[in-house]
Amino acid sequence: MMGGMQRTVRSHTCGELRATHDGKEVTLCGWVGKRRDHGGLVFIDLRDRHGITQITFDPAEKGGADGLHDLAGRLRGEYVIWVKGRVRVRPGAMANKTMATGAIEVLASDLKILSEAKTPPFVIDDEAEVAETLRLKYRYLDLRRPSLQKNLLIRHRMLSIVRNHLDAHGFCEIETPILYKSTPEGARDFIVPSRLNPGTFYALPQSPQTLKQLLMISGMDRYYQIARCFRDEDLRADRQPEFSQIDIETSFLDEEALFPIFEEMMKKLWKDVLGQEIQTPFPRMPYREAMSRYGSDKPDVRFGLELQDLSALFEKSSFQVFTNALKVNPRGTRGSIRGIVVKGVAEKYSRKDLDELQALAATHGAKGLLWIKVQAGGELQSPAAKFFSDDEKKALAEKLSLVAGDLVLVVADGKDKVVCEALGALRLAVGAREGMVPKLGEGKPAFLWVVNFPLLEFDDRDGRFYACHHPFTSPKPEHFEDFVQSRNLEKVEASAYDMVLNGVEVGGGSLRIYRPDVQGAMFKILGLTPEEAQHKFGFFLEALQYGTPPHGGMAFGVDRLAALLCGVGPIRDVMAFPKTQRGTCLMSESPSEVSAEQLAELGVSVTVAKKE
């Protein structure tokens, strides 16, 4: 019979029954998965988020409800049913050792079809090959797949552990507004027009940065929030326009007090979720060392291919590319020449392969990529070999311990950061190609703190400094005087830190500026006039004058952290309803147009730019 308003309570879930339940009368509810009809004997796999239980409809079995077998014959995939029956242990040869409930089956004695289903647009199965766009359009069906349900459950468990851990350390969970003031934080804001205040707009917060600092000024001492954040930026596999972060702020603590709290939190997550022991304390690496050795401020330290500085070898080179890279620029700095050595692979890399690596380096700002293959007898094959002196060739071979079959990839540029970042990208690409990088979910987790970031970065095009993190990050105490006096600004380091795992930044934070004079100096260095600073941050600047404690904090990316725990790549696999790379929801067909009446109420008119 079809289900109406009858009682449909289940006694157990579909992942709960075991051989110890043999002979027990049970009721189950769920979705019909696989259905098999063996000459009148009907088997179905009944599925819910807890697991799968095999239900058997045997026409020869006495005590079944009238018409039970005929009703079982009507069942189709994704029907929602209620079933009553008796647990029985399967004979040894019939047991399914791949299922948690594989030792038993439920012999049905009653059945109710609660809801019928159309044929789904794709098979609800982890093994089925289905286009991503189709999965996202029917996300509610996609979420029935066990792998995605597992990911969401791991995410839930992760946040539960985080909340308990922070609560045990005296942190208070406080919600902050979603409708807030537009403040420059590095990406475009999503803006929301105000109907009650025509011509004005809210912004969706890129982070609760100023708000959590205000909570420290208010005396809340230790705050956290699972915060929703919004950024209107171009998307990649690891970016979404809206995302979550574990947002944390404390008063009267520095890095030495904060780091153990966060390390212990990671240790609990990996132990409780994955059963893995991780070692604490985590290693610490200064930013400049990370860039110099790995070409990244989030280095994957699980494999070698470290960058080698070759600048000193070519100080007197006749090769103009090298000469130009080492020229001192008007700001008193110069670039560098660096390379990586890939042992024993030279013959594997065709000209096409090398051109592809050069194209990758170009995407990171490099003007070119020089490759060198070591031939038998130590001869160097390279487009630039003719420019190297015998002494330079000898020094290069000695420094890099070159032998026949080695491949050297070299980048030279007038900006050292360009050299490091380009080679860092090449290191990851070659490392993955050569099987040096463990696959997702494999290998031991390599946690690392990256510390001592630069506070500011000079942009040659704009002729001004920008904050490397955000304008509320404090200089390190030993650099306060230089900062306030605007001296040696490119050497001023920040009290900032990132937690890195397997080459992924899982969290970042800093100690904050808590003195009004230092915050004023920061805005001045960034080119904000007192009037602009007052317009954008007036409420915050005033709050700093009412007794502000030293404070700092951190934010962890919920989605990235969950993806690492789940062993998956794109963060959309750990989000219930993600958007595409164009920021659209295929399921709800948003963003969408709104009515003229709604726009009129808001005092907003829309002009659509013509496509060229």
C-alpha positions as CSV (number, residue, x, y, z in Angstrom):
1,M,0.0,0.0,0.0
2,M,1.1,3.6,-0.5
3,G,1.9,5.5,2.7
4,G,-0.4,8.2,3.9
5,M,-0.1,9.7,7.3
6,Q,0.5,6.3,9.0
7,R,3.2,6.0,11.6
8,T,6.6,5.2,10.0
9,V,9.0,5.0,12.9
10,R,12.1,2.9,12.4
11,S,13.6,0.8,15.1
12,H,17.1,0.7,13.6
13,T,19.1,2.4,10.9
14,C,20.3,0.6,7.7
15,G,23.9,0.5,9.0
16,E,23.2,-0.8,12.5
17,L,22.1,-4.5,12.3
18,R,24.6,-7.3,13.0
19,A,24.6,-11.1,13.6
20,T,23.9,-10.4,17.3
21,H,20.4,-9.2,16.2
22,D,19.5,-12.6,14.8
23,G,15.8,-13.3,15.2
24,K,14.9,-9.7,16.3
25,E,11.8,-8.0,14.8
26,V,12.9,-4.7,13.3
27,T,11.5,-1.8,11.2
28,L,13.7,0.1,8.8
29,C,13.2,3.1,6.5
30,G,15.2,4.3,3.6
31,W,15.7,4.4,-0.2
32,V,15.6,1.5,-2.5
33,G,19.0,0.9,-4.0
34,K,19.8,-2.2,-6.1
35,R,16.9,-4.5,-6.7
36,R,17.3,-8.2,-7.7
37,D,14.4,-10.6,-8.7
38,H,15.5,-14.2,-8.6
39,G,12.5,-16.1,-9.8
40,G,10.0,-14.7,-7.3
41,L,12.6,-14.2,-4.5
42,V,13.1,-10.4,-4.4
43,F,16.2,-8.8,-2.8
44,I,16.7,-5.0,-2.4
45,D,19.4,-3.0,-0.9
46,L,17.8,-0.5,1.5
47,R,19.9,2.6,2.0
48,D,20.1,5.5,4.4
49,R,23.1,7.7,5.4
50,H,24.1,5.1,8.0
51,G,24.6,2.2,5.6
52,I,22.8,-0.5,3.5
53,T,20.8,-3.5,4.7
54,Q,19.7,-6.3,2.4
55,I,15.9,-6.9,2.5
56,T,14.5,-10.2,1.3
57,F,10.9,-10.8,0.1
58,D,10.3,-14.6,0.1
59,P,6.8,-15.6,-1.2
60,A,7.3,-19.0,0.5
61,E,7.7,-17.4,3.9
62,K,4.6,-17.6,6.1
63,G,3.4,-14.7,8.2
64,G,3.8,-12.0,5.6
65,A,1.2,-9.3,5.0
66,D,-1.4,-9.8,2.3
67,G,-0.1,-8.7,-1.1
68,L,3.4,-8.2,0.3
69,H,5.2,-9.9,-2.6
70,D,3.2,-8.1,-5.3
71,L,3.9,-4.8,-3.6
72,A,7.6,-5.7,-3.5
73,G,7.5,-6.2,-7.2
74,R,6.5,-2.6,-7.7
75,L,9.6,-1.3,-6.0
76,R,12.0,0.7,-8.1
77,G,15.2,2.6,-7.5
78,E,15.0,5.5,-5.1
79,Y,11.5,4.7,-3.8
80,V,11.3,5.5,-0.1
81,I,9.8,2.7,1.9
82,W,9.1,1.4,5.4
83,V,9.7,-2.3,6.0
84,K,9.1,-4.6,8.9
85,G,10.8,-8.0,9.3
86,R,12.9,-10.4,11.1
87,V,16.7,-10.4,11.2
88,R,18.4,-13.6,10.1
89,V,22.0,-14.5,9.7
90,R,23.0,-15.3,6.2
91,P,24.7,-18.7,5.5
92,G,28.4,-18.4,5.4
93,A,28.8,-18.4,1.6
94,M,26.1,-15.8,1.3
95,A,27.6,-13.3,3.7
96,N,28.9,-10.0,2.1
97,K,32.2,-9.2,3.8
98,T,32.4,-5.8,2.0
99,M,29.3,-4.5,3.9
100,A,29.1,-3.7,7.6
101,T,25.7,-5.4,7.7
102,G,26.8,-8.2,5.3
103,A,26.4,-10.9,7.8
104,I,22.6,-10.5,8.0
105,E,19.5,-9.8,6.0
106,V,16.0,-8.8,7.0
107,L,13.2,-11.2,6.0
108,A,10.3,-8.8,5.2
109,S,6.9,-9.3,6.8
110,D,5.3,-5.9,5.9
111,L,6.0,-3.1,3.5
112,K,4.8,0.4,2.9
113,I,5.8,2.6,0.0
114,L,6.1,6.0,1.5
115,S,7.2,7.8,-1.7
116,E,7.6,6.8,-5.3
117,A,10.5,8.3,-7.4
118,K,11.0,9.1,-11.1
119,T,14.0,7.5,-12.7
120,P,17.0,9.6,-11.6
121,P,19.1,11.3,-14.2
122,F,22.1,9.3,-13.1
123,V,22.8,6.2,-11.0
124,I,23.2,6.9,-7.3
125,D,26.5,5.2,-7.0
126,D,30.1,6.3,-6.2
127,E,31.5,4.3,-9.2
128,A,29.2,5.9,-11.8
129,E,30.8,8.3,-14.3
130,V,28.6,11.4,-14.2
131,A,29.3,14.9,-15.6
132,E,30.0,17.4,-12.8
133,T,27.4,19.8,-14.2
134,L,24.7,17.1,-14.0
135,R,25.7,16.3,-10.4
136,L,25.5,19.9,-9.4
137,K,22.1,20.4,-11.1
138,Y,20.7,17.5,-9.1
139,R,22.8,18.0,-6.1
140,Y,20.2,16.7,-3.7
141,L,20.5,13.3,-5.6
142,D,24.3,13.6,-5.7
143,L,24.3,14.0,-2.0
144,R,22.7,10.5,-1.6
145,R,26.1,9.0,-2.7
146,P,27.8,7.4,0.2
147,S,31.1,9.2,-0.4
148,L,29.6,12.7,-0.3
149,Q,27.6,11.8,2.8
150,K,30.8,10.5,4.4
151,N,32.5,13.8,3.6
152,L,29.7,15.9,5.2
153,L,29.7,13.6,8.3
154,I,33.5,14.0,8.6
155,R,33.1,17.8,8.3
156,H,30.4,17.7,11.1
157,R,32.6,15.6,13.3
158,M,35.6,17.9,12.7
159,L,33.6,21.0,13.7
160,S,32.3,19.2,16.8
161,I,35.8,18.4,17.9
162,V,36.9,21.9,17.2
163,R,34.1,23.4,19.3
164,N,34.8,21.1,22.2
165,H,38.5,21.8,22.1
166,L,38.1,25.6,22.0
167,D,35.4,25.5,24.7
168,A,37.8,23.5,27.0
169,H,40.4,26.3,26.4
170,G,37.9,29.1,27.5
171,F,36.8,30.3,24.1
172,C,33.3,31.7,23.8
173,E,31.3,31.2,20.5
174,I,29.9,34.6,19.4
175,E,28.1,35.3,16.1
176,T,28.9,38.5,14.2
177,P,26.8,40.2,11.5
178,I,26.5,39.1,7.9
179,L,25.2,42.5,6.8
180,Y,28.1,44.8,7.5
181,K,30.2,47.7,6.3
182,S,32.3,47.5,3.1
183,T,36.0,47.5,4.1
184,P,39.0,46.9,1.8
185,E,40.4,43.4,2.6
186,G,42.0,42.3,-0.7
187,A,39.0,41.0,-2.7
188,R,35.8,42.5,-4.1
189,D,32.9,42.7,-1.7
190,F,29.4,41.4,-2.4
191,I,27.2,44.4,-1.7
192,V,23.6,44.5,-0.6
193,P,21.4,47.6,-1.2
194,S,19.4,48.9,1.8
195,R,15.7,49.5,1.2
196,L,15.3,51.5,4.5
197,N,18.3,53.7,3.7
198,P,18.1,54.4,-0.1
199,G,21.4,54.8,-1.9
200,T,23.4,53.0,0.8
201,F,24.8,49.5,0.8
202,Y,25.8,46.7,3.2
203,A,28.7,44.4,2.3
204,L,28.8,40.7,3.1
205,P,31.9,40.2,5.2
206,Q,35.1,38.8,3.7
207,S,36.0,37.9,7.2
208,P,34.9,39.1,10.7
209,Q,38.3,40.8,11.1
210,T,37.4,44.2,12.6
211,L,34.5,42.7,14.5
212,K,36.6,40.1,16.3
213,Q,39.1,42.8,17.2
214,L,36.2,44.9,18.6
215,L,35.2,41.9,20.7
216,M,38.7,41.9,22.2
217,I,38.3,45.6,23.0
218,S,35.0,44.8,24.6
219,G,36.8,42.4,27.0
220,M,35.5,39.0,25.7
221,D,39.1,37.7,26.0
222,R,38.7,34.5,23.9
223,Y,36.3,34.3,21.0
224,Y,35.6,31.9,18.2
225,Q,33.0,31.5,15.5
226,I,32.3,29.1,12.6
227,A,32.0,32.1,10.4
228,R,30.5,32.5,6.9
229,C,32.7,34.6,4.6
230,F,32.1,36.0,1.2
231,R,34.5,37.1,-1.6
232,D,33.6,38.2,-5.1
233,E,36.7,36.9,-6.9
234,D,37.6,34.6,-9.8
235,L,37.2,31.0,-8.7
236,R,39.4,27.9,-8.8
237,A,38.9,24.3,-7.6
238,D,39.8,25.4,-4.1
239,R,37.8,28.7,-4.1
240,Q,34.1,29.4,-3.6
241,P,32.3,32.7,-3.4
242,E,31.0,31.8,0.1
243,F,33.0,29.6,2.5
244,S,33.4,29.0,6.2
245,Q,36.3,29.6,8.5
246,I,37.1,28.7,12.1
247,D,37.6,32.3,13.3
248,I,39.6,32.8,16.5
249,E,40.8,35.8,18.5
250,T,42.4,36.1,21.9
251,S,43.8,38.7,24.3
252,F,47.0,38.7,26.2
253,L,48.5,35.8,24.3
254,D,51.4,35.7,21.9
255,E,52.6,33.1,19.4
256,E,54.3,30.9,22.0
257,A,51.0,30.6,23.9
258,L,48.8,30.3,20.8
259,F,50.6,27.7,18.8
260,P,50.3,24.8,21.3
261,I,46.5,25.4,21.5
262,F,46.2,25.1,17.7
263,E,48.6,22.2,17.5
264,E,46.7,20.3,20.1
265,M,43.5,20.9,18.1
266,M,45.1,19.4,14.9
267,K,46.4,16.5,16.9
268,K,42.9,15.7,18.2
269,L,41.4,16.0,14.7
270,W,43.8,13.6,13.1
271,K,43.6,11.2,16.0
272,D,39.8,11.2,16.4
273,V,38.8,11.4,12.7
274,L,41.6,9.4,11.0
275,G,43.2,7.4,13.9
276,Q,46.6,9.0,13.1
277,E,49.1,10.2,15.6
278,I,50.9,13.4,14.7
279,Q,53.9,14.8,16.4
280,T,53.9,18.2,18.2
281,P,55.2,20.8,18.4
282,F,55.2,21.5,14.6
283,P,58.4,22.7,12.9
284,R,58.7,26.4,12.2
285,M,60.2,27.9,9.1
286,P,60.8,31.6,8.4
287,Y,59.1,32.9,5.3
288,R,62.3,33.8,3.5
289,E,63.7,30.3,4.1
290,A,60.4,28.8,2.7
291,M,60.6,30.9,-0.4
292,S,64.4,30.3,-0.9
293,R,64.2,26.5,-0.5
294,Y,60.8,25.6,-1.8
295,G,59.6,28.7,-3.8
296,S,56.4,28.9,-1.8
297,D,55.1,30.4,1.4
298,K,53.1,27.1,1.9
299,P,55.8,24.6,1.1
300,D,55.2,20.9,0.7
301,V,58.2,19.5,2.6
302,R,57.4,15.8,1.9
303,F,59.8,15.6,-1.0
304,G,63.0,17.2,-2.1
305,L,63.7,19.1,-5.3
306,E,64.8,22.1,-3.3
307,L,65.7,25.4,-5.0
308,Q,69.4,26.1,-5.3
309,D,70.7,29.7,-5.5
310,L,73.1,29.9,-8.4
311,S,73.6,33.7,-8.4
312,A,77.1,33.6,-7.0
313,L,78.2,31.2,-9.8
314,F,77.3,33.6,-12.5
315,E,78.3,37.0,-11.1
316,K,80.6,37.6,-14.1
317,S,78.5,35.7,-16.7
318,S,78.5,36.8,-20.3
319,F,75.0,35.5,-20.6
320,Q,72.9,38.7,-20.8
321,V,69.8,37.0,-19.2
322,F,71.9,36.3,-16.1
323,T,73.6,39.7,-16.1
324,N,70.3,41.6,-16.2
325,A,68.8,39.5,-13.4
326,L,71.7,40.5,-11.1
327,K,71.6,44.2,-11.8
328,V,70.9,46.4,-8.7
329,N,67.6,48.2,-9.3
330,P,66.8,51.8,-8.1
331,R,65.4,50.5,-4.8
332,G,68.8,48.9,-4.0
333,T,67.7,45.3,-4.5
334,R,68.4,42.8,-7.2
335,G,67.0,39.6,-8.6
336,S,68.5,36.1,-8.5
337,I,69.4,33.0,-10.5
338,R,68.0,29.8,-9.1
339,G,67.5,26.2,-10.2
340,I,66.2,22.7,-9.3
341,V,67.9,19.4,-10.2
342,V,65.8,16.4,-11.2
343,K,68.0,13.4,-11.0
344,G,68.2,10.9,-13.8
345,V,65.3,12.0,-15.9
346,A,66.9,14.1,-18.7
347,E,66.0,11.6,-21.5
348,K,62.4,11.4,-20.4
349,Y,61.8,15.1,-21.1
350,S,61.1,16.0,-24.7
351,R,61.2,19.5,-26.1
352,K,57.4,19.5,-25.9
353,D,57.6,18.6,-22.2
354,L,60.1,21.4,-21.6
355,D,58.0,23.9,-23.5
356,E,55.1,23.0,-21.3
357,L,57.2,23.6,-18.2
358,Q,58.3,26.9,-19.7
359,A,54.6,27.9,-20.2
360,L,53.9,27.0,-16.5
361,A,56.8,29.2,-15.4
362,A,55.5,32.1,-17.5
363,T,52.1,32.0,-15.7
364,H,54.1,32.8,-12.5
365,G,55.8,35.8,-14.1
366,A,59.0,34.2,-15.4
367,K,60.2,35.6,-18.7
368,G,61.8,32.3,-19.6
369,L,63.0,28.9,-18.4
370,L,66.5,27.6,-19.1
371,W,66.9,23.8,-19.2
372,I,70.2,21.9,-18.9
373,K,70.6,18.2,-19.6
374,V,73.7,16.5,-18.4
375,Q,75.2,14.2,-21.1
376,A,77.5,11.2,-20.8
377,G,80.9,12.5,-19.7
378,G,79.4,15.5,-18.0
379,E,78.8,17.6,-21.1
380,L,76.0,20.1,-20.7
381,Q,73.3,20.2,-23.4
382,S,71.4,23.5,-23.2
383,P,70.4,26.4,-25.5
384,A,72.6,28.6,-23.2
385,A,75.6,26.2,-22.9
386,K,77.7,28.2,-25.3
387,F,77.5,31.2,-23.0
388,F,78.9,29.4,-20.0
389,S,82.6,29.4,-19.4
390,D,84.5,26.2,-18.4
391,D,84.8,27.5,-14.9
392,E,81.1,28.2,-14.6
393,K,80.3,24.7,-16.0
394,K,82.6,23.1,-13.5
395,A,81.3,25.2,-10.6
396,L,77.7,24.4,-11.5
397,A,78.4,20.6,-11.7
398,E,80.1,20.7,-8.3
399,K,77.4,22.8,-6.6
400,L,74.6,20.6,-7.9
401,S,76.5,17.3,-7.8
402,L,75.5,16.7,-11.4
403,V,75.9,13.3,-13.1
404,A,74.8,12.0,-16.5
405,G,71.0,12.0,-16.9
406,D,70.3,14.9,-14.6
407,L,67.9,17.7,-15.7
408,V,68.4,21.2,-14.4
409,L,65.7,23.8,-14.6
410,V,66.9,27.4,-14.1
411,V,65.0,30.7,-13.8
412,A,66.6,34.1,-13.7
413,D,64.8,37.4,-13.1
414,G,65.3,40.9,-11.7
415,K,62.8,40.0,-9.0
416,D,63.8,37.3,-6.6
417,K,60.1,36.6,-5.7
418,V,59.3,35.8,-9.4
419,V,62.2,33.4,-9.5
420,C,61.2,31.6,-6.4
421,E,57.5,31.4,-7.2
422,A,58.1,30.2,-10.8
423,L,60.5,27.5,-9.6
424,G,58.2,26.6,-6.8
425,A,55.4,25.8,-9.3
426,L,57.8,23.8,-11.5
427,R,58.9,21.9,-8.4
428,L,55.4,20.8,-7.7
429,A,54.6,19.9,-11.3
430,V,57.8,17.9,-11.8
431,G,57.4,16.3,-8.3
432,A,53.9,15.1,-9.2
433,R,55.0,13.9,-12.6
434,E,57.9,11.9,-11.1
435,G,55.7,10.4,-8.3
436,M,57.5,12.2,-5.5
437,V,54.3,13.8,-4.2
438,P,52.1,11.4,-2.1
439,K,48.6,11.1,-3.5
440,L,45.6,12.6,-1.7
441,G,45.0,10.8,1.6
442,E,48.3,8.9,1.5
443,G,51.5,9.4,3.5
444,K,52.1,11.0,6.9
445,P,50.7,14.5,7.4
446,A,53.5,17.1,7.3
447,F,52.4,20.1,9.4
448,L,54.5,23.2,9.5
449,W,54.4,26.8,10.8
450,V,55.6,29.5,8.4
451,V,56.6,32.6,10.4
452,N,58.3,36.0,10.0
453,F,56.4,37.1,7.0
454,P,57.2,40.5,5.5
455,L,54.7,43.1,6.7
456,L,54.6,45.1,3.5
457,E,55.3,44.6,-0.2
458,F,56.2,47.4,-2.6
459,D,54.4,47.5,-6.0
460,D,56.6,49.0,-8.7
461,R,53.6,49.7,-10.9
462,D,51.7,51.7,-8.3
463,G,54.7,53.1,-6.6
464,R,53.4,52.3,-3.2
465,F,53.3,49.7,-0.4
466,Y,50.6,47.1,0.2
467,A,49.9,45.1,3.3
468,C,51.0,41.5,2.7
469,H,48.2,40.2,5.0
470,H,45.8,42.9,6.1
471,P,46.2,46.4,7.5
472,F,45.7,45.4,11.1
473,T,48.7,43.0,11.3
474,S,51.3,44.1,13.8
475,P,55.0,44.5,13.0
476,K,57.3,42.3,15.1
477,P,58.2,44.2,18.3
478,E,61.9,44.5,17.3
479,H,60.7,46.3,14.1
480,F,58.3,48.8,15.7
481,E,60.7,51.7,15.6
482,D,61.6,51.3,12.0
483,F,58.0,50.9,11.1
484,V,56.7,54.0,12.9
485,Q,59.6,56.0,11.5
486,S,59.0,54.6,7.9
487,R,62.5,53.2,7.7
488,N,63.7,50.0,6.0
489,L,60.1,49.1,5.4
490,E,60.8,46.2,3.0
491,K,62.8,44.5,5.8
492,V,60.1,45.0,8.5
493,E,58.6,41.6,9.5
494,A,55.1,40.9,10.7
495,S,53.9,39.1,13.7
496,A,52.1,36.8,11.3
497,Y,52.0,33.0,10.9
498,D,50.5,30.4,8.7
499,M,49.8,26.7,9.4
500,V,50.7,24.6,6.4
501,L,49.8,21.0,5.8
502,N,51.2,19.0,2.8
503,G,51.7,22.2,0.8
504,V,48.2,23.6,1.7
505,E,47.6,26.6,3.9
506,V,45.0,25.4,6.4
507,G,45.1,28.5,8.6
508,G,46.7,31.9,9.0
509,G,46.7,34.7,11.5
510,S,48.7,37.4,13.3
511,L,49.1,39.5,16.3
512,R,47.2,42.7,15.7
513,I,48.0,46.4,16.0
514,Y,46.5,47.6,19.2
515,R,48.1,51.1,19.5
516,P,46.3,54.0,17.7
517,D,49.6,55.6,16.6
518,V,50.9,52.3,15.0
519,Q,47.6,51.8,13.3
520,G,47.7,55.4,12.0
521,A,51.2,54.8,10.7
522,M,50.0,51.7,8.9
523,F,47.3,53.6,7.1
524,K,49.7,56.4,6.2
525,I,52.2,53.9,4.7
526,L,49.4,52.3,2.7
527,G,48.6,55.7,1.2
528,L,45.3,56.3,3.0
529,T,44.7,60.0,3.9
530,P,43.4,60.7,7.4
531,E,40.0,61.4,5.8
532,E,40.0,58.1,3.9
533,A,41.0,56.2,7.0
534,Q,38.3,57.9,9.0
535,H,35.6,57.2,6.3
536,K,36.5,53.5,6.0
537,F,37.6,52.6,9.6
538,G,36.5,55.6,11.7
539,F,34.5,53.4,14.2
540,F,37.4,51.1,14.6
541,L,40.0,53.8,15.1
542,E,37.9,55.4,17.7
543,A,37.5,52.0,19.5
544,L,41.3,51.7,19.7
545,Q,41.3,54.8,21.9
546,Y,39.3,53.3,24.7
547,G,41.8,50.9,26.1
548,T,42.8,48.1,23.7
549,P,44.5,44.9,25.0
550,P,47.3,43.3,23.0
551,H,45.5,40.6,21.0
552,G,45.8,38.3,18.0
553,G,44.2,35.3,16.5
554,M,43.9,33.0,13.6
555,A,41.4,31.6,11.0
556,F,41.3,28.1,9.7
557,G,39.6,27.3,6.4
558,V,36.9,24.8,7.2
559,D,36.5,23.6,3.7
560,R,40.2,23.0,3.0
561,L,40.7,21.3,6.4
562,A,37.7,19.1,5.8
563,A,39.0,18.2,2.3
564,L,42.3,17.2,3.7
565,L,40.7,15.0,6.4
566,C,38.5,13.4,3.7
567,G,41.4,12.9,1.3
568,V,39.6,14.7,-1.6
569,G,40.8,17.5,-3.9
570,P,38.3,20.2,-4.7
571,I,36.5,21.8,-1.7
572,R,33.1,21.5,-3.4
573,D,33.3,17.8,-2.4
574,V,33.0,18.7,1.2
575,M,30.3,21.4,0.8
576,A,26.6,20.5,0.6
577,F,25.6,23.0,-2.1
578,P,28.7,24.4,-3.9
579,K,28.7,26.7,-6.8
580,T,30.5,26.4,-10.2
581,Q,33.6,28.2,-11.2
582,R,31.4,31.0,-12.5
583,G,29.8,31.4,-9.2
584,T,26.4,29.9,-10.2
585,C,24.2,27.4,-8.6
586,L,23.0,25.0,-11.3
587,M,20.4,23.5,-9.0
588,S,18.5,26.7,-8.1
589,E,19.6,28.6,-11.2
590,S,21.0,31.5,-9.3
591,P,22.1,34.2,-9.5
592,S,18.9,35.2,-11.2
593,E,17.0,38.4,-12.2
594,V,14.6,40.0,-9.7
595,S,11.4,41.9,-10.5
596,A,11.3,45.5,-11.5
597,E,9.1,46.1,-8.4
598,Q,11.9,44.8,-6.1
599,L,14.5,47.0,-7.8
600,A,12.2,50.0,-7.5
601,E,11.8,49.4,-3.8
602,L,15.5,49.4,-3.4
603,G,16.0,52.5,-5.6
604,V,18.3,50.4,-7.9
605,S,18.5,50.5,-11.6
606,V,20.3,47.8,-13.6
607,T,22.5,48.4,-16.7
608,V,23.8,45.3,-18.4
609,A,27.1,45.8,-20.1
610,K,27.2,44.8,-23.8
611,K,29.3,41.8,-24.6
612,E,32.1,42.6,-27.0
